[in-house]
Amino acid sequence: MGHAVLLHRRPAQHSHYGLIIMKRIAAFTIATWSAAAILYFGQHSVALIALSGVVVLGGFDLLRP
């Protein structure tokens, strides 16, 4: 009977933490690729180079704990 109790236990809370980490990594990836697209389509515009830097730094901020 003790084995039956172990089989029906709830999943650990660590899965919620892993989901948060995966969302942060996904947001960072989107921010990085967005900055690359801004640089590619900006055609050496100083304003868009600065904007891509802001986007990348915002993406780095998402990775902070």
mmCIF file of the N, C-alpha and C atoms, coordinates in Angstrom:
data_MODEL
# 
_entry.id   MODEL 
# 
loop_
_atom_site.group_PDB 
_atom_site.id 
_atom_site.type_symbol 
_atom_site.label_atom_id 
_atom_site.label_alt_id 
_atom_site.label_comp_id 
_atom_site.label_asym_id 
_atom_site.label_entity_id 
_atom_site.label_seq_id 
_atom_site.pdbx_PDB_ins_code 
_atom_site.Cartn_x 
_atom_site.Cartn_y 
_atom_site.Cartn_z 
_atom_site.occupancy 
_atom_site.B_iso_or_equiv 
_atom_site.pdbx_formal_charge 
_atom_site.auth_seq_id 
_atom_site.auth_comp_id 
_atom_site.auth_asym_id 
_atom_site.auth_atom_id 
_atom_site.pdbx_PDB_model_num 
ATOM 1   N N  . MET A 1 1  ? 0.826  -1.194 0.000   1.00 0.00 ? 1  MET A N  1 
ATOM 2   C CA . MET A 1 1  ? 0.000  0.000  0.000   1.00 0.00 ? 1  MET A CA 1 
ATOM 3   C C  . MET A 1 1  ? 0.868  1.255  0.000   1.00 0.00 ? 1  MET A C  1 
ATOM 4   N N  . GLY A 1 2  ? 2.038  1.167  0.585   1.00 0.00 ? 2  GLY A N  1 
ATOM 5   C CA . GLY A 1 2  ? 2.927  2.313  0.606   1.00 0.00 ? 2  GLY A CA 1 
ATOM 6   C C  . GLY A 1 2  ? 3.397  2.722  -0.781  1.00 0.00 ? 2  GLY A C  1 
ATOM 7   N N  . HIS A 1 3  ? 3.527  1.754  -1.686  1.00 0.00 ? 3  HIS A N  1 
ATOM 8   C CA . HIS A 1 3  ? 3.952  2.056  -3.048  1.00 0.00 ? 3  HIS A CA 1 
ATOM 9   C C  . HIS A 1 3  ? 2.883  2.810  -3.817  1.00 0.00 ? 3  HIS A C  1 
ATOM 10  N N  . ALA A 1 4  ? 1.635  2.530  -3.554  1.00 0.00 ? 4  ALA A N  1 
ATOM 11  C CA . ALA A 1 4  ? 0.541  3.209  -4.251  1.00 0.00 ? 4  ALA A CA 1 
ATOM 12  C C  . ALA A 1 4  ? 0.526  4.695  -3.911  1.00 0.00 ? 4  ALA A C  1 
ATOM 13  N N  . VAL A 1 5  ? 0.867  5.026  -2.684  1.00 0.00 ? 5  VAL A N  1 
ATOM 14  C CA . VAL A 1 5  ? 0.896  6.435  -2.274  1.00 0.00 ? 5  VAL A CA 1 
ATOM 15  C C  . VAL A 1 5  ? 2.012  7.168  -3.012  1.00 0.00 ? 5  VAL A C  1 
ATOM 16  N N  . LEU A 1 6  ? 3.146  6.523  -3.191  1.00 0.00 ? 6  LEU A N  1 
ATOM 17  C CA . LEU A 1 6  ? 4.262  7.158  -3.872  1.00 0.00 ? 6  LEU A CA 1 
ATOM 18  C C  . LEU A 1 6  ? 3.972  7.391  -5.351  1.00 0.00 ? 6  LEU A C  1 
ATOM 19  N N  . LEU A 1 7  ? 3.174  6.546  -5.975  1.00 0.00 ? 7  LEU A N  1 
ATOM 20  C CA . LEU A 1 7  ? 2.876  6.690  -7.394  1.00 0.00 ? 7  LEU A CA 1 
ATOM 21  C C  . LEU A 1 7  ? 1.948  7.854  -7.687  1.00 0.00 ? 7  LEU A C  1 
ATOM 22  N N  . HIS A 1 8  ? 1.143  8.265  -6.712  1.00 0.00 ? 8  HIS A N  1 
ATOM 23  C CA . HIS A 1 8  ? 0.151  9.312  -6.938  1.00 0.00 ? 8  HIS A CA 1 
ATOM 24  C C  . HIS A 1 8  ? 0.556  10.645 -6.321  1.00 0.00 ? 8  HIS A C  1 
ATOM 25  N N  . ARG A 1 9  ? 1.837  10.841 -6.122  1.00 0.00 ? 9  ARG A N  1 
ATOM 26  C CA . ARG A 1 9  ? 2.314  12.081 -5.535  1.00 0.00 ? 9  ARG A CA 1 
ATOM 27  C C  . ARG A 1 9  ? 2.287  13.208 -6.564  1.00 0.00 ? 9  ARG A C  1 
ATOM 28  N N  . ARG A 1 10 ? 2.103  14.428 -6.122  1.00 0.00 ? 10 ARG A N  1 
ATOM 29  C CA . ARG A 1 10 ? 2.115  15.589 -7.013  1.00 0.00 ? 10 ARG A CA 1 
ATOM 30  C C  . ARG A 1 10 ? 3.516  15.846 -7.534  1.00 0.00 ? 10 ARG A C  1 
ATOM 31  N N  . PRO A 1 11 ? 3.623  16.451 -8.738  1.00 0.00 ? 11 PRO A N  1 
ATOM 32  C CA . PRO A 1 11 ? 4.960  16.793 -9.241  1.00 0.00 ? 11 PRO A CA 1 
ATOM 33  C C  . PRO A 1 11 ? 5.620  17.863 -8.372  1.00 0.00 ? 11 PRO A C  1 
ATOM 34  N N  . ALA A 1 12 ? 6.917  17.891 -8.398  1.00 0.00 ? 12 ALA A N  1 
ATOM 35  C CA . ALA A 1 12 ? 7.670  18.850 -7.580  1.00 0.00 ? 12 ALA A CA 1 
ATOM 36  C C  . ALA A 1 12 ? 7.455  20.274 -8.075  1.00 0.00 ? 12 ALA A C  1 
ATOM 37  N N  . GLN A 1 13 ? 7.719  21.233 -7.229  1.00 0.00 ? 13 GLN A N  1 
ATOM 38  C CA . GLN A 1 13 ? 7.575  22.641 -7.562  1.00 0.00 ? 13 GLN A CA 1 
ATOM 39  C C  . GLN A 1 13 ? 8.677  23.115 -8.508  1.00 0.00 ? 13 GLN A C  1 
ATOM 40  N N  . HIS A 1 14 ? 9.692  22.311 -8.728  1.00 0.00 ? 14 HIS A N  1 
ATOM 41  C CA . HIS A 1 14 ? 10.801 22.713 -9.587  1.00 0.00 ? 14 HIS A CA 1 
ATOM 42  C C  . HIS A 1 14 ? 10.367 22.874 -11.039 1.00 0.00 ? 14 HIS A C  1 
ATOM 43  N N  . SER A 1 15 ? 9.296  22.211 -11.434 1.00 0.00 ? 15 SER A N  1 
ATOM 44  C CA . SER A 1 15 ? 8.849  22.337 -12.814 1.00 0.00 ? 15 SER A CA 1 
ATOM 45  C C  . SER A 1 15 ? 8.363  23.760 -13.098 1.00 0.00 ? 15 SER A C  1 
ATOM 46  N N  . HIS A 1 16 ? 7.782  24.433 -12.103 1.00 0.00 ? 16 HIS A N  1 
ATOM 47  C CA . HIS A 1 16 ? 7.349  25.821 -12.269 1.00 0.00 ? 16 HIS A CA 1 
ATOM 48  C C  . HIS A 1 16 ? 8.555  26.735 -12.453 1.00 0.00 ? 16 HIS A C  1 
ATOM 49  N N  . TYR A 1 17 ? 9.613  26.493 -11.695 1.00 0.00 ? 17 TYR A N  1 
ATOM 50  C CA . TYR A 1 17 ? 10.831 27.291 -11.820 1.00 0.00 ? 17 TYR A CA 1 
ATOM 51  C C  . TYR A 1 17 ? 11.455 27.092 -13.201 1.00 0.00 ? 17 TYR A C  1 
ATOM 52  N N  . GLY A 1 18 ? 11.456 25.864 -13.705 1.00 0.00 ? 18 GLY A N  1 
ATOM 53  C CA . GLY A 1 18 ? 11.992 25.589 -15.022 1.00 0.00 ? 18 GLY A CA 1 
ATOM 54  C C  . GLY A 1 18 ? 11.216 26.293 -16.120 1.00 0.00 ? 18 GLY A C  1 
ATOM 55  N N  . LEU A 1 19 ? 9.898  26.403 -15.949 1.00 0.00 ? 19 LEU A N  1 
ATOM 56  C CA . LEU A 1 19 ? 9.068  27.092 -16.926 1.00 0.00 ? 19 LEU A CA 1 
ATOM 57  C C  . LEU A 1 19 ? 9.402  28.581 -16.977 1.00 0.00 ? 19 LEU A C  1 
ATOM 58  N N  . ILE A 1 20 ? 9.650  29.175 -15.832 1.00 0.00 ? 20 ILE A N  1 
ATOM 59  C CA . ILE A 1 20 ? 10.030 30.589 -15.774 1.00 0.00 ? 20 ILE A CA 1 
ATOM 60  C C  . ILE A 1 20 ? 11.367 30.805 -16.479 1.00 0.00 ? 20 ILE A C  1 
ATOM 61  N N  . ILE A 1 21 ? 12.318 29.914 -16.236 1.00 0.00 ? 21 ILE A N  1 
ATOM 62  C CA . ILE A 1 21 ? 13.631 30.021 -16.877 1.00 0.00 ? 21 ILE A CA 1 
ATOM 63  C C  . ILE A 1 21 ? 13.501 29.889 -18.389 1.00 0.00 ? 21 ILE A C  1 
ATOM 64  N N  . MET A 1 22 ? 12.672 28.944 -18.857 1.00 0.00 ? 22 MET A N  1 
ATOM 65  C CA . MET A 1 22 ? 12.500 28.770 -20.298 1.00 0.00 ? 22 MET A CA 1 
ATOM 66  C C  . MET A 1 22 ? 11.859 30.001 -20.932 1.00 0.00 ? 22 MET A C  1 
ATOM 67  N N  . LYS A 1 23 ? 10.928 30.634 -20.234 1.00 0.00 ? 23 LYS A N  1 
ATOM 68  C CA . LYS A 1 23 ? 10.306 31.848 -20.766 1.00 0.00 ? 23 LYS A CA 1 
ATOM 69  C C  . LYS A 1 23 ? 11.310 32.986 -20.845 1.00 0.00 ? 23 LYS A C  1 
ATOM 70  N N  . ARG A 1 24 ? 12.202 33.087 -19.856 1.00 0.00 ? 24 ARG A N  1 
ATOM 71  C CA . ARG A 1 24 ? 13.226 34.139 -19.884 1.00 0.00 ? 24 ARG A CA 1 
ATOM 72  C C  . ARG A 1 24 ? 14.206 33.918 -21.024 1.00 0.00 ? 24 ARG A C  1 
ATOM 73  N N  . ILE A 1 25 ? 14.597 32.675 -21.250 1.00 0.00 ? 25 ILE A N  1 
ATOM 74  C CA . ILE A 1 25 ? 15.517 32.371 -22.342 1.00 0.00 ? 25 ILE A CA 1 
ATOM 75  C C  . ILE A 1 25 ? 14.853 32.663 -23.681 1.00 0.00 ? 25 ILE A C  1 
ATOM 76  N N  . ALA A 1 26 ? 13.580 32.327 -23.803 1.00 0.00 ? 26 ALA A N  1 
ATOM 77  C CA . ALA A 1 26 ? 12.856 32.614 -25.046 1.00 0.00 ? 26 ALA A CA 1 
ATOM 78  C C  . ALA A 1 26 ? 12.754 34.117 -25.284 1.00 0.00 ? 26 ALA A C  1 
ATOM 79  N N  . ALA A 1 27 ? 12.477 34.886 -24.239 1.00 0.00 ? 27 ALA A N  1 
ATOM 80  C CA . ALA A 1 27 ? 12.392 36.343 -24.380 1.00 0.00 ? 27 ALA A CA 1 
ATOM 81  C C  . ALA A 1 27 ? 13.748 36.933 -24.757 1.00 0.00 ? 27 ALA A C  1 
ATOM 82  N N  . PHE A 1 28 ? 14.829 36.398 -24.180 1.00 0.00 ? 28 PHE A N  1 
ATOM 83  C CA . PHE A 1 28 ? 16.165 36.864 -24.526 1.00 0.00 ? 28 PHE A CA 1 
ATOM 84  C C  . PHE A 1 28 ? 16.488 36.556 -25.985 1.00 0.00 ? 28 PHE A C  1 
ATOM 85  N N  . THR A 1 29 ? 16.107 35.369 -26.442 1.00 0.00 ? 29 THR A N  1 
ATOM 86  C CA . THR A 1 29 ? 16.350 34.988 -27.832 1.00 0.00 ? 29 THR A CA 1 
ATOM 87  C C  . THR A 1 29 ? 15.592 35.902 -28.782 1.00 0.00 ? 29 THR A C  1 
ATOM 88  N N  . ILE A 1 30 ? 14.345 36.186 -28.461 1.00 0.00 ? 30 ILE A N  1 
ATOM 89  C CA . ILE A 1 30 ? 13.542 37.092 -29.295 1.00 0.00 ? 30 ILE A CA 1 
ATOM 90  C C  . ILE A 1 30 ? 14.156 38.483 -29.321 1.00 0.00 ? 30 ILE A C  1 
ATOM 91  N N  . ALA A 1 31 ? 14.615 38.972 -28.166 1.00 0.00 ? 31 ALA A N  1 
ATOM 92  C CA . ALA A 1 31 ? 15.233 40.303 -28.110 1.00 0.00 ? 31 ALA A CA 1 
ATOM 93  C C  . ALA A 1 31 ? 16.524 40.344 -28.926 1.00 0.00 ? 31 ALA A C  1 
ATOM 94  N N  . THR A 1 32 ? 17.325 39.292 -28.844 1.00 0.00 ? 32 THR A N  1 
ATOM 95  C CA . THR A 1 32 ? 18.579 39.258 -29.587 1.00 0.00 ? 32 THR A CA 1 
ATOM 96  C C  . THR A 1 32 ? 18.340 39.225 -31.093 1.00 0.00 ? 32 THR A C  1 
ATOM 97  N N  . TRP A 1 33 ? 17.409 38.393 -31.537 1.00 0.00 ? 33 TRP A N  1 
ATOM 98  C CA . TRP A 1 33 ? 17.114 38.320 -32.969 1.00 0.00 ? 33 TRP A CA 1 
ATOM 99  C C  . TRP A 1 33 ? 16.448 39.604 -33.458 1.00 0.00 ? 33 TRP A C  1 
ATOM 100 N N  . SER A 1 34 ? 15.668 40.244 -32.610 1.00 0.00 ? 34 SER A N  1 
ATOM 101 C CA . SER A 1 34 ? 15.075 41.535 -32.993 1.00 0.00 ? 34 SER A CA 1 
ATOM 102 C C  . SER A 1 34 ? 16.154 42.591 -33.190 1.00 0.00 ? 34 SER A C  1 
ATOM 103 N N  . ALA A 1 35 ? 17.130 42.604 -32.297 1.00 0.00 ? 35 ALA A N  1 
ATOM 104 C CA . ALA A 1 35 ? 18.234 43.556 -32.440 1.00 0.00 ? 35 ALA A CA 1 
ATOM 105 C C  . ALA A 1 35 ? 19.027 43.281 -33.720 1.00 0.00 ? 35 ALA A C  1 
ATOM 106 N N  . ALA A 1 36 ? 19.226 42.005 -34.030 1.00 0.00 ? 36 ALA A N  1 
ATOM 107 C CA . ALA A 1 36 ? 19.939 41.665 -35.265 1.00 0.00 ? 36 ALA A CA 1 
ATOM 108 C C  . ALA A 1 36 ? 19.145 42.116 -36.493 1.00 0.00 ? 36 ALA A C  1 
ATOM 109 N N  . ALA A 1 37 ? 17.826 41.964 -36.445 1.00 0.00 ? 37 ALA A N  1 
ATOM 110 C CA . ALA A 1 37 ? 16.987 42.405 -37.566 1.00 0.00 ? 37 ALA A CA 1 
ATOM 111 C C  . ALA A 1 37 ? 17.022 43.922 -37.714 1.00 0.00 ? 37 ALA A C  1 
ATOM 112 N N  . ILE A 1 38 ? 17.031 44.639 -36.586 1.00 0.00 ? 38 ILE A N  1 
ATOM 113 C CA . ILE A 1 38 ? 17.117 46.110 -36.632 1.00 0.00 ? 38 ILE A CA 1 
ATOM 114 C C  . ILE A 1 38 ? 18.430 46.531 -37.283 1.00 0.00 ? 38 ILE A C  1 
ATOM 115 N N  . LEU A 1 39 ? 19.521 45.868 -36.908 1.00 0.00 ? 39 LEU A N  1 
ATOM 116 C CA . LEU A 1 39 ? 20.813 46.195 -37.507 1.00 0.00 ? 39 LEU A CA 1 
ATOM 117 C C  . LEU A 1 39 ? 20.841 45.870 -38.998 1.00 0.00 ? 39 LEU A C  1 
ATOM 118 N N  . TYR A 1 40 ? 20.259 44.752 -39.366 1.00 0.00 ? 40 TYR A N  1 
ATOM 119 C CA . TYR A 1 40 ? 20.276 44.329 -40.769 1.00 0.00 ? 40 TYR A CA 1 
ATOM 120 C C  . TYR A 1 40 ? 19.460 45.272 -41.650 1.00 0.00 ? 40 TYR A C  1 
ATOM 121 N N  . PHE A 1 41 ? 18.264 45.619 -41.193 1.00 0.00 ? 41 PHE A N  1 
ATOM 122 C CA . PHE A 1 41 ? 17.391 46.461 -42.007 1.00 0.00 ? 41 PHE A CA 1 
ATOM 123 C C  . PHE A 1 41 ? 17.648 47.956 -41.810 1.00 0.00 ? 41 PHE A C  1 
ATOM 124 N N  . GLY A 1 42 ? 18.432 48.310 -40.797 1.00 0.00 ? 42 GLY A N  1 
ATOM 125 C CA . GLY A 1 42 ? 18.707 49.711 -40.532 1.00 0.00 ? 42 GLY A CA 1 
ATOM 126 C C  . GLY A 1 42 ? 19.671 50.353 -41.499 1.00 0.00 ? 42 GLY A C  1 
ATOM 127 N N  . GLN A 1 43 ? 20.461 49.563 -42.183 1.00 0.00 ? 43 GLN A N  1 
ATOM 128 C CA . GLN A 1 43 ? 21.405 50.031 -43.186 1.00 0.00 ? 43 GLN A CA 1 
ATOM 129 C C  . GLN A 1 43 ? 22.317 51.145 -42.659 1.00 0.00 ? 43 GLN A C  1 
ATOM 130 N N  . HIS A 1 44 ? 22.985 50.857 -41.563 1.00 0.00 ? 44 HIS A N  1 
ATOM 131 C CA . HIS A 1 44 ? 24.007 51.728 -40.976 1.00 0.00 ? 44 HIS A CA 1 
ATOM 132 C C  . HIS A 1 44 ? 23.451 53.052 -40.444 1.00 0.00 ? 44 HIS A C  1 
ATOM 133 N N  . SER A 1 45 ? 22.209 53.064 -40.069 1.00 0.00 ? 45 SER A N  1 
ATOM 134 C CA . SER A 1 45 ? 21.639 54.251 -39.443 1.00 0.00 ? 45 SER A CA 1 
ATOM 135 C C  . SER A 1 45 ? 22.082 54.303 -37.983 1.00 0.00 ? 45 SER A C  1 
ATOM 136 N N  . VAL A 1 46 ? 22.604 55.454 -37.561 1.00 0.00 ? 46 VAL A N  1 
ATOM 137 C CA . VAL A 1 46 ? 23.105 55.589 -36.191 1.00 0.00 ? 46 VAL A CA 1 
ATOM 138 C C  . VAL A 1 46 ? 21.966 55.413 -35.180 1.00 0.00 ? 46 VAL A C  1 
ATOM 139 N N  . ALA A 1 47 ? 20.803 55.943 -35.494 1.00 0.00 ? 47 ALA A N  1 
ATOM 140 C CA . ALA A 1 47 ? 19.666 55.819 -34.572 1.00 0.00 ? 47 ALA A CA 1 
ATOM 141 C C  . ALA A 1 47 ? 19.252 54.359 -34.401 1.00 0.00 ? 47 ALA A C  1 
ATOM 142 N N  . LEU A 1 48 ? 19.264 53.599 -35.468 1.00 0.00 ? 48 LEU A N  1 
ATOM 143 C CA . LEU A 1 48 ? 18.863 52.196 -35.367 1.00 0.00 ? 48 LEU A CA 1 
ATOM 144 C C  . LEU A 1 48 ? 19.949 51.340 -34.723 1.00 0.00 ? 48 LEU A C  1 
ATOM 145 N N  . ILE A 1 49 ? 21.214 51.739 -34.886 1.00 0.00 ? 49 ILE A N  1 
ATOM 146 C CA . ILE A 1 49 ? 22.286 51.044 -34.168 1.00 0.00 ? 49 ILE A CA 1 
ATOM 147 C C  . ILE A 1 49 ? 22.101 51.245 -32.666 1.00 0.00 ? 49 ILE A C  1 
ATOM 148 N N  . ALA A 1 50 ? 21.773 52.462 -32.258 1.00 0.00 ? 50 ALA A N  1 
ATOM 149 C CA . ALA A 1 50 ? 21.523 52.743 -30.840 1.00 0.00 ? 50 ALA A CA 1 
ATOM 150 C C  . ALA A 1 50 ? 20.293 51.976 -30.347 1.00 0.00 ? 50 ALA A C  1 
ATOM 151 N N  . LEU A 1 51 ? 19.244 51.930 -31.170 1.00 0.00 ? 51 LEU A N  1 
ATOM 152 C CA . LEU A 1 51 ? 18.039 51.203 -30.786 1.00 0.00 ? 51 LEU A CA 1 
ATOM 153 C C  . LEU A 1 51 ? 18.316 49.711 -30.623 1.00 0.00 ? 51 LEU A C  1 
ATOM 154 N N  . SER A 1 52 ? 19.120 49.145 -31.492 1.00 0.00 ? 52 SER A N  1 
ATOM 155 C CA . SER A 1 52 ? 19.443 47.723 -31.359 1.00 0.00 ? 52 SER A CA 1 
ATOM 156 C C  . SER A 1 52 ? 20.246 47.468 -30.080 1.00 0.00 ? 52 SER A C  1 
ATOM 157 N N  . GLY A 1 53 ? 21.102 48.406 -29.696 1.00 0.00 ? 53 GLY A N  1 
ATOM 158 C CA . GLY A 1 53 ? 21.817 48.283 -28.425 1.00 0.00 ? 53 GLY A CA 1 
ATOM 159 C C  . GLY A 1 53 ? 20.880 48.296 -27.235 1.00 0.00 ? 53 GLY A C  1 
ATOM 160 N N  . VAL A 1 54 ? 19.864 49.148 -27.299 1.00 0.00 ? 54 VAL A N  1 
ATOM 161 C CA . VAL A 1 54 ? 18.877 49.199 -26.213 1.00 0.00 ? 54 VAL A CA 1 
ATOM 162 C C  . VAL A 1 54 ? 18.102 47.888 -26.142 1.00 0.00 ? 54 VAL A C  1 
ATOM 163 N N  . VAL A 1 55 ? 17.751 47.331 -27.292 1.00 0.00 ? 55 VAL A N  1 
ATOM 164 C CA . VAL A 1 55 ? 17.013 46.064 -27.321 1.00 0.00 ? 55 VAL A CA 1 
ATOM 165 C C  . VAL A 1 55 ? 17.863 44.935 -26.747 1.00 0.00 ? 55 VAL A C  1 
ATOM 166 N N  . VAL A 1 56 ? 19.147 44.880 -27.104 1.00 0.00 ? 56 VAL A N  1 
ATOM 167 C CA . VAL A 1 56 ? 20.020 43.832 -26.579 1.00 0.00 ? 56 VAL A CA 1 
ATOM 168 C C  . VAL A 1 56 ? 20.208 43.983 -25.079 1.00 0.00 ? 56 VAL A C  1 
ATOM 169 N N  . LEU A 1 57 ? 20.417 45.203 -24.602 1.00 0.00 ? 57 LEU A N  1 
ATOM 170 C CA . LEU A 1 57 ? 20.576 45.397 -23.158 1.00 0.00 ? 57 LEU A CA 1 
ATOM 171 C C  . LEU A 1 57 ? 19.295 45.053 -22.405 1.00 0.00 ? 57 LEU A C  1 
ATOM 172 N N  . GLY A 1 58 ? 18.151 45.326 -23.018 1.00 0.00 ? 58 GLY A N  1 
ATOM 173 C CA . GLY A 1 58 ? 16.885 44.912 -22.410 1.00 0.00 ? 58 GLY A CA 1 
ATOM 174 C C  . GLY A 1 58 ? 16.778 43.400 -22.343 1.00 0.00 ? 58 GLY A C  1 
ATOM 175 N N  . GLY A 1 59 ? 17.289 42.726 -23.370 1.00 0.00 ? 59 GLY A N  1 
ATOM 176 C CA . GLY A 1 59 ? 17.299 41.260 -23.347 1.00 0.00 ? 59 GLY A CA 1 
ATOM 177 C C  . GLY A 1 59 ? 18.216 40.716 -22.269 1.00 0.00 ? 59 GLY A C  1 
ATOM 178 N N  . PHE A 1 60 ? 19.362 41.346 -22.063 1.00 0.00 ? 60 PHE A N  1 
ATOM 179 C CA . PHE A 1 60 ? 20.245 40.922 -20.976 1.00 0.00 ? 60 PHE A CA 1 
ATOM 180 C C  . PHE A 1 60 ? 19.581 41.123 -19.624 1.00 0.00 ? 60 PHE A C  1 
ATOM 181 N N  . ASP A 1 61 ? 18.787 42.173 -19.504 1.00 0.00 ? 61 ASP A N  1 
ATOM 182 C CA . ASP A 1 61 ? 18.100 42.431 -18.240 1.00 0.00 ? 61 ASP A CA 1 
ATOM 183 C C  . ASP A 1 61 ? 17.091 41.341 -17.919 1.00 0.00 ? 61 ASP A C  1 
ATOM 184 N N  . LEU A 1 62 ? 16.557 40.683 -18.933 1.00 0.00 ? 62 LEU A N  1 
ATOM 185 C CA . LEU A 1 62 ? 15.604 39.600 -18.696 1.00 0.00 ? 62 LEU A CA 1 
ATOM 186 C C  . LEU A 1 62 ? 16.240 38.383 -18.070 1.00 0.00 ? 62 LEU A C  1 
ATOM 187 N N  . LEU A 1 63 ? 17.549 38.227 -18.247 1.00 0.00 ? 63 LEU A N  1 
ATOM 188 C CA . LEU A 1 63 ? 18.230 37.046 -17.720 1.00 0.00 ? 63 LEU A CA 1 
ATOM 189 C C  . LEU A 1 63 ? 18.644 37.192 -16.266 1.00 0.00 ? 63 LEU A C  1 
ATOM 190 N N  . ARG A 1 64 ? 18.514 38.385 -15.715 1.00 0.00 ? 64 ARG A N  1 
ATOM 191 C CA . ARG A 1 64 ? 18.891 38.571 -14.313 1.00 0.00 ? 64 ARG A CA 1 
ATOM 192 C C  . ARG A 1 64 ? 17.935 37.791 -13.408 1.00 0.00 ? 64 ARG A C  1 
ATOM 193 N N  . PRO A 1 65 ? 18.431 37.218 -12.325 1.00 0.00 ? 65 PRO A N  1 
ATOM 194 C CA . PRO A 1 65 ? 17.525 36.509 -11.399 1.00 0.00 ? 65 PRO A CA 1 
ATOM 195 C C  . PRO A 1 65 ? 16.666 37.438 -10.590 1.00 0.00 ? 65 PRO A C  1 
# 
